[in-house]
Amino acid sequence: MPELPEVEVVRRGLERWVAHRTVADAEVLHPRAVRRHIAGADDFAHRLKGHRIGTPSRRGKYLWLPLEDTHQSILAHLGMSGQLLVQPQNAPDEKHLRIRVRFADALGTELRFVDQRTFGGLSLHDNTADGLPDVIAHIARDPLDPLFDDEAFHQALRRKRTTIKRALLDQSLISGVGNIYADEALWRTRLHYDRPTAAFTRPRSLELLGHVRDVMNAALAVGGTSFDSLYVNVNGESGYFDRSLDAYGREGLPCKRCGTPMRRRPWMNRSSYFCPKCQRAPRVPS
């Protein structure tokens, strides 16, 4: 599933190619793509028609398109394979095209939602006073947000009494960090994924946050991480950060810091990649 850098790359593309354009009409080609819009496909298409799209916004891994003349937004769930593509109107339809949005201008491009596995979708929601779709009002700020509170995050870690990777993936504590970037930041901080958070010192918490930000900014600079053709930006281009990964996906390869073979362990229906020497497992009380 796309994490913060991948979603931010898509958001920037939408800001360039879709913001401040008026919707002429919308076409839902598969009802599952709007299943989160309870009123259904016809209502979704009708409510978009004639409205002007504002500046696309993001919080963590969540992306939305505000409608300028309303108090509503189109929330995009990319899921495992969702793509928001800006395509020429005369381009052939993609095999897994689910939603098409045409605009009332002469630019000659349209917005397409393509989703092979149909886990994602678009839905329309009321906004909170802060301008967020109401269904994501509980999501914490992400570490690249200028208003993210480092001290509050540290105190939350101490109170939570969990393990550090679980905390990094807890969207109520910090948003936008998924499995890939958690493993990368933990490797850089020399922390094992099962390290308890209750004993974290403030310097250690701030060091970890610094590495989370560094790895995300590095990924953003090269368009995010693409392991297959399903993650692309709005122009259909892949990201290249997978070529720079230090931990994730490197099982059996030498640690880039000490040369010890990297390991992979099953973790919460995912995998955790780590160096057994640089990231020593916490001691189990006897």
Protein Blocks (a to p, Z undefined) as FASTA:
>chain_A
ZZfklmmmmmmmmmmmmgopacfbdcdfbfklmmmmmnojklmmmmmgopacdddddehj
bccdddfkbcbdcdddekjmbccddddfklccdfklcbdcdddbfkopacddddfklmac
cddddddfkopafklmmpccdfklmkbcfklmmmmmmmnopafklmmmmmkloghiafkl
mmmmmmmnopafklcfklpcfklmmmmmmmmmmmmmmmmmnopaafbfkbccfkopacfk
lmmcfkgopghiacfklopacddddeehiacdddfklmccddddZZ
